[in-house]
Amino acid sequence: MDFSSMIIKNIKHNIKNYTAYLLGNTLIQWILFMFFTLVFSEEFMEVASVMRLKGNFISVVVLMVAFSVVFIIFTTVSFTKYRGKEFGVYFTIGLTSKEIIKILCYENIIISLLSFIFATVSGSVFSKLFHMAIGKILKLDNISISLSIKAYGTILLISTAIFLFTTIYQIIFLKRYSVINILKSKVKKDVGSTRIILGIIGLIIFIASIITFKMSIKQMVKDDGNLLVASIIGTVVSVYLIIGFSMTAVVKVLRKFKGIYNNNILFLNSLLHRFASYRAVLYVVTLMVSGAMIFISISYGMYKLTEKRINDNCPYDIGFMVDNDTAKNKDIKAIATEQLGEVKNYIQLEGLNVLNIAVYQDICSVNDSNMWVISEENYISLGKKQLDLSSGEVLYSHIEEEGRFFHSDMIFDLAKKVPGDEKLPVSLHQKTPLDEYKKKRTEDQYMYVSKENQREQVAATVNNFQSKIYSRWDIIVVNNEDYEMMKEKLGEAAVTYDVLINLKDNQSYEGLKKSLNNKLGKKVSDTLTIKKEKNQYTVKENGFMLFLFSSMGMMFLIGSAAVLYFKTITSIEEDRERSKQLIKLGLTTKEINKLAMKELGAVFLVPPIIALSCIGYFFYTIFSVVNEGKYMWENIRVVFVVYSIIQIIFYILTSNRYKKQINK
């Protein structure tokens, strides 16, 4: 028999294993090819740059490539070790290492070439639909994305890299180990330690990690940032220990319950062995499913939240800001409505730009922008309910669940600004002792508001806007007397106006920005917020991010499915031998199939259950303290349910094929 015949017969004999390996590599390269057609399209990248999406897009593509590298390394190592018995047979029939490597080179060339052909052909066919989907999301009607030769070249390089890595690893594998070790490599990889102490340690670390995660999110400790990182790392490490060793603890506990244990003795011990031998695979699948759920869930939740968030953050159709001098010298309403025509309602709301200092444990800190303070009378003019604020009492209105002054007292700095003197009493972004601040100000130059005198409200009072000059992220409402006192001390220079407009149905706003720029200046036009425009842009941006991160998540899910499928298919021969032994012991085919399905069910469903439980807990904890968290959590649960259904279907399809194979 010559080499060509040996290669062909070997491929025919291992066609199922080659198919799983080839399919995984092809799917990964197929997705990469379609994204590379966008990367190498100058027209698309110009649009992405204008829409401020280029950075996120490139980051996702880089992450995809990194995942592909890790996935291919993992599958190559697993596939090579699985073939250890086959390599050992080659040695025993007299083939040298060079001859075996020559056979493997031919095989690797065929696999790499086929994966390249399948990926590029299918990518070329489906890329048109892919580009149409991108164009629809971004509403790009006049853009044509061609199939760049660079995309084909990049995939060819990836296929070549797969060939080189696979061949080099197999050469090292054959030269490093003896014939006996190579023959046993398939068995060695299935030997797992089942020390119960490691399972207990893993469980303790896991419980401690989820508790500390909640503490850091709820800000119950000072060093919450480091604690958050430690809790996530602890969870990742503990899951490996739990998957690998906790089954031992379960079996030991069930041995105390003789009835349950004796009725399931074969299943429990088989599952114990399978979990120990599948430890690395189950752990990798758990991580990949977790990554997929993070990418898909967050992007889907943000996309579904877009319209609601815009409506909540922008209660008015149009808003812009003008300073006191402009408001006095220009007819703002006439200028605004000249372009718009008659509007539904028009409000010109007065307020004060005030330096607001957060005070926590006698330490002062200040942010870039001043806080906007309005009187209770002006607050009521917006259709809000009466507050009956006392002197020194404030309403702290913020659009996030926890505002920047949520846990602190606050100081309103009332010292009149001297032209040309921009020096602050508190260093920007630095911590300053309260006593040091008080030395720079007399008692009538600031207003101190303790936490007890702050009422909380999570709502947008005016349209959300943020710049170095204006901040409408958080707003303070004070009683009328305090407002007049603050206005008198700060002077007219601190007074600004928010112009808030609601339009009639289908009323046009075209040309408003240009009109404001011409008649009021760029300083005013730059503050213009138009709810409809903001909603359209954000929907496109979040839709594109959903598409990107869903694609990244799908790569993770494809990888997890490929790993599980490959592991299942390559275990058929061993399980078939076990099936024959069990028949000799008196078990029926029906009982053996039932046992195999239960074991396979645990292998397929335990990683998703662990991943969904951990990620679900993290999301639930985070969303309990963020704005619109409840709404986000509801949408994320939809993703969890859809994935669970897909995984169950995948298990049923794989188990049916598995059942047919072991019964041959």
Steps between C-alpha positions, in 0.01 A plus 500: 500500500643838398469827690211629289292188566583514870396865525172439314413194710591683819277795410212266413540317831508826701256697285271582796789635707643697207156643427459639853852648494459639146154641568616693807794657313285578194224675695751716686676601176165559328395757760844664492490522120173695499633743759828542311299607193385795713845570647652527151215711360623863504148628436355316799787594732451868412133474598590311819756768588247780447247316719764442770462124464842424353677446833238258630489317167877449482509390866236232437682372190828479696317312777355262241845427360639445852218259582556317171868451584421359846221280364716356221786430743262321737336288229835415338651382828188297584479348152869406499485334843186314401691344207778374728394137463499538121853648501618218724368243253696672222818453705426135574456415130845641428440857385760756604426843649582666167257275314221565751567874485481481121157334525385763750625783277286374215200473732558848643531649151168342403324623818644853473420523130144374546437736792627791287286402200183439703547821704567729204237348269226509765623843611482631144147364462367630831701824520239679287234421761748593773566840340127557445439436870774747596362756255148461636617542860706811422252622235772516234314519170775627271794285597643204311730257682707292259676171574860609547784273393657591835221314682576184300870547565446539875295180522766322295760616752282370784462161327876490443559585866267215601697262277836614639393490864333159464801352322757646740304385804464148358874486425579603858242251630650209304862584581448585866322185617586133480281250312348380830413855610350579159286186513379600847448871424129451428459316828716744696289795407197322643655441840377753752558548870189490716632635829207617706704766681542695174125492441437637849764773451341591167156524659632724781676730250186512287273599790752758624533644148128554443465661844794737445370582151171617649684697770714681242203582275300628798810700607503347848881515519757769426723316252207379290690512167767247599241289679288489185792373291592246769142369517484448121838322493392292800183395320691399186750291700239342728284386207791288375536335839126449535464341156799274548459391859156575641349184348715302743337683789153435357569127472639485855193677637258275310675193637346596834157450340514133409172485308579788265863395456428132428230586245740731314837344576598437138392846383670683788834324462495531121423869534777537759752354255364705209516829691856429609609413146301783337612760755697719258235474226211586733694793645588640157139462385379677816735793435398525134128492583559764770683722251224456243228588749688813610547626143151418372305588816656840563475612137140375469399661828655834399332487160156430649553776755595766243164662429384486861825653624489784247140579595587494870816711461345749258149589620483781240522472120757781478727665752791744498673738743566874492688723742346798679639767264366322192159451661480871587614635165329256261142382453578130545144382446467690174830364371410140592143505372594690182646179365255264670173689466231469766602244761306292750661670798803722571680538835794725582622371836736705716771340712846551650830341405650426842825332597377197696745316724440150633599445864553146625662432837627862515670470161399732213502415130375682191425392142555683168155656463297724726165385639183668377278635779139609447239641737197306619278751320670428167486128573122519548468697172609180322182332619668337799338463841567746782790400726468738797876506549633657818797737508820294462307204357539389135354257250780307333368384160725261308437279199711207619396273786788635708611857429853625558396650837294198604707418810634844584423843639531791258631856499378775266789740449343850493811715464450743211733417213761765423560539122833339407523306828422136417663355811275255686483471880528122460745333261327335205477118532706512820401452862514810722432502878183688597693716748732615221200606289344694789823696545457633144136604546303696758175349630285718273694386190367146500188301582549163670230234448527183704381163371199520734377816323507345153188354345566250222331473161599278207367695202605743228368849574628648172673349197819318594815679381862505606790728406776691679273804524161346567385193688146369497585153626402583858283796605442663838171661606510746794225704662431845355671699779820295478499540122476880520777504762726288276420714195584820686836366620605341170388789281333509160796323337391173662149518353423277200180398326384168365270537200265200492264439208242234419399476135166425346454163329728456195629857538831558319814619678724512192738797491463584871865438586618717211259777600618494865861503386444803274295707747618388845846361432671162508506499881120472498458272197747250649263447795206410276341162576230367269332190640408349162853540359656366817267201494575423133875523549501296822278229349744467208803498730353247745362292212847477349650412839233230542599358162871508584478353848240243396743384230772478763263308727407266216869419450520403866187285471623335180828428677325349803275287278796380292698403810208308651413332172861400434538360851176302468578356156857403593373318810263274305750218451582487870131519598414226251751271673351588837154424362612150402635440851174616658300265277714212629409611853131463416389853405264541205565732207215722618656535847844574351353765269315659791822510704695649208236770441506601867880526496498693173227728634718587799797573272295721267289681757725547806736758336209719378328472839818610681564779246143634506485481880826692551444758227136534602599568861759759395253676269221496758731649764627773267157588363355534848702821547498655151238707327251294294663188642167320534420559133848379397465187713166414338653517150809305599284217632353471149852431367554238772173323413571500124850361553368232739252381236772491232733303730228246580429453127874459436516238776204307357647496148846396620365238741291337225807463281706384797239236585504362145880479499542313830229250400683398182 
